[in-house]
Amino acid sequence: MVWEHSIYLYTLVIIPLLLLAVRFRVRSMRQRSAHHFEADQKERLQLGYASTRATIKHGVFLFGMTFLIIALAGPKIGTEVREIKQRGVDMLIALDVSASMNAEDVRPSRLEKAKFEINRLIERLDGDRVGLIVFTGEAFLQSPMTLDYSALRLFLDIVSTDQMPSSATDFTSALEVAEQAFNALDSEEQENPSANTAARVLIIISDGEDHQQEYSDELNTLIDAQVSIYTLGIGTTSGTTIPLYEEDTGELVGYKRDRQGKVVTTVLQHEALQQMAAQGGGSYYQIDSGNSGIDAFLARVNELEQGEFSSQEYADFKDQYQWLAGLGFVFFILGWLIPSYTKSKNPPWVD
């Protein structure tokens, strides 16, 4: 047995205190009546009074109060089993962490802006499983599919352009890891064949500077697996330089240069992103200094078919307060019905 509001149990101390108070009052009244009245006068004054019934009446009221206090404490006994079904979208976010994402044509930088918008996306989700992929020339599943949005935010916070060995961008690696993640979900669904398949979405957030163009096979594999592909381009078409900061002090020390020593200028290249979205049955959106891109995407996500992707049995203690409360009220009614006086047909002073 467990108690929902166990603090109310402390009020049970009132019951013995009331018993003592009643006994003290009865004794006090007897002493006063014996002092002020003769025995025959006292008998006339108490004509019809049934002390035994009065004692029972008080006891019944105290029992009723006891049961009501216990009911207020919220006792839970046994277990109640019910089924919980989760419905939502299976969503993978592939975030570009190449060096060009440090460009500051979108403030504070392309990467930080992308992380900010992903957090806004997480805040709008309800019952959707979300995973995070980070990629450059290689890709890594930063966070597997989860309903724990707090954990996902922790994984997102530590994302930086320094965590991957390659600074170039290759969409092929991101698509391959996404395929593996969705295949893992297929294994789970085989174990629970009664569950409906949730809509699957891959979101690619990048500035579009892909240095390896051969990703058609991986893209078609995801399309065949009924994965909708949305792309979000971040940056500006006018382009900007890529700043380099001192790791310890955060001071600007220069700008990224190519092998010939020229300062690199990075621009948003949306052609590849638009092509992937068009082939994948999704849409392309652009994120710049405003929020229009991510907001438009969020509106689209709400329109997706939401399937059931998990169900489980949930056991909890079952509330039993209603029985005790009902019993308490029954005792109160009985106490009210029990009379303390009886009718005397022939008073002793009447001839």
C-alpha positions in Angstrom: 0.0 0.0 0.0 1.2 3.5 -0.8 -0.3 6.9 0.1 -0.7 9.8 -2.3 -1.0 12.4 0.5 0.4 10.7 3.5 0.7 14.0 5.5 -3.0 13.7 6.3 -2.4 10.6 8.3 -0.8 12.8 11.0 -4.3 14.2 11.7 -5.3 10.8 13.1 -3.9 12.0 16.3 -7.1 14.1 16.7 -9.1 10.9 17.3 -7.5 9.9 20.7 -7.5 13.5 21.7 -11.2 13.8 21.1 -11.8 10.6 23.1 -9.9 12.1 26.0 -11.7 15.4 25.6 -15.2 13.6 25.7 -14.3 11.5 28.7 -13.0 14.6 30.6 -16.2 16.6 29.7 -18.5 13.8 30.8 -16.6 13.4 34.1 -16.6 17.1 34.7 -20.4 17.4 34.1 -21.1 14.5 36.5 -19.1 16.2 39.2 -20.8 19.5 38.7 -24.3 17.9 38.6 -23.6 16.0 41.8 -22.5 19.2 43.5 -25.5 21.2 42.4 -28.4 18.7 42.3 -29.8 16.0 44.6 -30.1 12.5 43.2 -33.8 12.7 42.5 -33.4 16.0 40.8 -30.6 14.7 38.6 -32.8 11.7 37.7 -35.6 13.9 36.6 -33.3 16.1 34.6 -31.8 13.1 32.8 -35.1 11.4 32.2 -34.9 9.4 28.9 -31.2 9.9 28.6 -29.4 6.7 27.5 -25.7 7.0 28.3 -24.9 3.7 26.5 -26.5 5.0 23.3 -24.7 8.3 23.6 -21.4 6.5 24.0 -22.1 4.4 20.9 -23.2 7.6 19.0 -19.9 9.3 19.8 -17.9 6.2 18.9 -19.7 5.9 15.5 -18.9 9.6 14.7 -15.2 9.0 15.6 -15.1 6.0 13.3 -16.6 8.0 10.5 -14.0 10.8 11.0 -11.2 8.2 11.1 -12.2 6.7 7.7 -12.6 10.1 6.1 -9.1 11.1 7.3 -7.6 7.9 5.8 -9.5 8.6 2.6 -8.0 12.0 2.4 -4.5 10.4 2.6 -5.2 8.7 -0.7 -4.5 5.0 -0.1 -3.5 3.0 -3.2 -3.7 -0.8 -3.1 -3.0 -3.3 -5.7 -2.2 -2.4 -9.3 -4.0 -1.0 -12.3 -2.7 -2.0 -15.7 -3.5 0.1 -18.7 -2.0 0.5 -22.2 -0.2 3.6 -23.4 0.2 4.2 -27.1 2.8 6.7 -28.5 2.0 8.4 -31.8 4.3 10.7 -33.7 6.9 11.1 -36.4 10.2 9.3 -36.6 12.6 12.2 -37.4 16.3 12.3 -38.0 18.2 15.6 -38.1 21.4 15.5 -40.1 23.5 18.6 -39.2 26.4 19.8 -41.2 29.4 20.5 -39.0 32.0 21.3 -41.7 34.3 24.3 -41.3 32.1 26.5 -43.6 29.4 26.3 -40.9 31.5 28.7 -38.8 30.8 31.5 -41.3 29.0 34.4 -39.8 26.8 35.6 -42.6 24.0 34.3 -40.4 24.5 35.5 -36.8 26.0 34.4 -34.6 27.3 31.7 -37.0 25.7 29.2 -39.4 26.2 26.4 -36.9 25.0 28.3 -33.9 21.9 29.5 -35.8 21.2 25.9 -36.9 21.5 24.7 -33.3 19.1 27.4 -32.1 16.5 26.5 -34.8 16.8 22.8 -33.9 16.1 23.7 -30.3 13.0 25.6 -31.5 12.0 22.5 -33.4 12.4 20.3 -30.3 10.2 22.7 -28.3 7.3 22.2 -30.8 7.5 18.4 -30.9 5.1 16.3 -28.9 5.3 12.5 -29.0 7.8 12.4 -31.9 11.0 10.4 -31.8 14.0 12.4 -32.8 17.6 11.5 -33.6 20.7 13.6 -34.5 23.4 12.9 -37.0 26.4 15.2 -37.4 28.4 14.9 -40.6 31.2 16.4 -42.7 33.2 14.0 -44.9 32.1 11.4 -42.4 29.0 11.0 -40.4 28.2 10.0 -36.8 24.9 9.2 -35.0 25.2 11.8 -32.2 21.9 10.8 -30.6 19.8 7.7 -31.5 16.0 8.0 -31.8 14.6 9.2 -28.5 11.6 10.7 -26.8 13.9 12.2 -24.2 14.2 15.7 -25.6 16.3 16.9 -22.6 19.0 14.3 -23.5 18.8 15.3 -27.2 19.5 18.9 -26.2 22.5 17.9 -24.3 23.9 16.0 -27.4 23.1 19.1 -29.5 24.9 21.5 -27.1 28.2 19.8 -27.5 28.1 19.8 -31.4 31.0 21.8 -32.9 33.0 21.9 -36.1 36.0 20.5 -34.3 34.5 17.1 -33.4 34.9 15.5 -36.9 38.2 14.7 -38.5 37.2 16.0 -41.9 36.3 19.6 -42.6 34.7 19.0 -46.0 31.1 18.1 -46.6 29.8 14.9 -48.1 26.1 14.1 -48.1 26.8 10.5 -48.9 28.0 9.7 -45.4 25.0 11.4 -43.8 22.5 9.5 -46.0 24.3 6.2 -45.2 24.0 6.7 -41.4 20.4 7.8 -41.7 19.7 4.5 -43.6 21.3 2.5 -40.8 19.3 4.4 -38.1 16.0 3.8 -39.9 16.9 0.1 -40.5 17.3 -0.2 -36.7 13.7 1.0 -36.3 12.6 -1.7 -38.8 14.0 -4.4 -36.4 12.0 -2.9 -33.5 8.8 -2.9 -35.6 9.3 -6.5 -36.5 9.1 -7.3 -32.8 5.9 -5.4 -32.5 4.0 -6.1 -35.7 0.7 -4.7 -34.4 2.1 -1.2 -34.3 1.5 1.1 -37.3 4.6 2.6 -39.0 5.1 6.2 -38.1 5.9 8.7 -40.8 9.7 8.9 -41.3 11.4 12.2 -42.0 15.1 13.1 -42.6 16.0 16.7 -42.2 19.3 17.8 -43.7 20.6 21.2 -42.4 23.6 22.4 -44.4 25.1 25.3 -46.4 25.1 22.9 -49.4 28.8 22.9 -50.1 29.1 19.2 -51.0 32.4 18.2 -52.3 31.3 14.7 -53.3 28.3 14.6 -55.7 27.8 10.9 -55.9 25.0 10.2 -53.4 22.1 9.2 -55.7 22.2 5.5 -54.6 22.0 6.3 -50.9 19.2 8.8 -51.6 17.2 6.3 -53.6 17.5 3.7 -50.9 15.9 6.1 -48.4 13.2 7.1 -50.9 12.4 3.4 -51.4 12.1 3.0 -47.6 9.3 5.7 -47.6 11.5 8.3 -45.9 10.5 11.9 -46.7 13.5 14.2 -47.1 13.5 17.8 -46.2 16.4 20.1 -46.5 17.2 23.4 -44.8 19.8 25.6 -46.4 21.6 28.0 -44.0 23.6 30.9 -45.1 23.5 33.6 -47.8 24.1 33.5 -51.5 26.3 36.6 -51.2 28.8 34.6 -49.2 31.4 35.5 -46.5 34.7 34.4 -45.1 35.3 31.7 -42.5 36.8 33.2 -39.3 39.3 31.4 -37.2 39.4 31.9 -33.4 42.0 31.1 -30.7 40.7 28.1 -28.9 41.6 29.3 -25.4 40.9 33.0 -25.6 38.3 33.1 -28.4 40.1 35.9 -30.1 39.9 36.3 -33.9 43.3 35.2 -35.4 42.5 35.2 -39.1 40.4 33.6 -41.8 40.4 30.2 -43.4 42.6 30.0 -46.5 42.9 27.4 -49.3 46.1 25.6 -50.4 47.2 28.6 -52.5 46.9 30.9 -49.4 43.8 32.7 -50.7 41.1 33.6 -48.2 38.2 31.1 -48.7 34.7 32.6 -49.4 31.8 30.3 -48.6 28.3 30.8 -50.1 25.0 29.0 -49.7 24.7 26.4 -52.5 21.1 25.4 -52.5 21.0 23.5 -55.7 21.9 20.1 -54.3 19.6 20.6 -51.3 16.7 21.5 -53.5 17.3 18.5 -55.7 17.4 16.1 -52.7 14.2 17.5 -51.3 12.4 17.3 -54.6 13.4 13.7 -55.1 12.7 12.8 -51.5 9.1 14.0 -51.6 9.9 16.9 -49.2 10.6 20.6 -49.5 13.5 22.9 -49.4 13.6 25.8 -46.9 16.2 28.5 -46.3 17.3 29.8 -42.9 18.8 33.2 -42.8 18.6 35.9 -40.1 14.9 35.3 -39.6 12.8 32.3 -38.6 10.6 31.9 -41.7 12.4 28.8 -42.9 12.0 26.7 -39.8 8.5 27.9 -39.1 7.4 26.9 -42.5 8.9 23.5 -42.0 7.2 23.1 -38.6 3.8 23.8 -40.2 4.5 21.0 -42.7 5.6 18.5 -40.1 2.2 18.8 -38.4 0.5 17.7 -41.6 2.4 14.4 -41.8 0.6 11.2 -41.0 1.4 10.3 -37.5 1.6 6.5 -36.9 1.7 4.5 -33.7 5.3 3.6 -33.1 5.2 2.1 -29.6 2.8 0.8 -27.0 3.4 -0.5 -23.5 1.6 -1.7 -20.5 1.8 0.6 -17.5 1.2 -0.7 -14.0 0.3 1.7 -11.2 -1.3 1.4 -7.7 -5.1 1.6 -7.8 -6.9 4.3 -5.8 -9.0 3.0 -3.0 -10.0 6.2 -1.2 -13.6 6.2 -2.5 -14.4 3.1 -0.5 -13.1 4.5 2.7 -14.8 7.9 2.1 -18.1 6.1 1.5 -17.7 4.1 4.7 -16.9 7.3 6.6 -20.1 8.9 5.4 -22.1 5.8 6.3 -20.8 6.0 9.9 -21.7 9.7 10.1 -25.3 8.9 9.0 -25.6 6.1 11.5 -24.3 8.3 14.2 -26.9 10.9 13.3 -29.7 8.3 13.4 -28.8 6.9 16.8 -30.8 8.8 19.5 -29.3 9.8 22.8 -32.7 9.9 24.5 -35.6 7.5 24.7 -39.2 8.2 25.5 -40.3 7.3 29.0 -44.1 6.5 29.1 -44.3 6.5 32.9 -42.0 9.0 34.6 -41.2 7.8 38.2 -42.7 10.9 39.8 -46.1 10.4 38.0 -48.6 8.3 40.0 
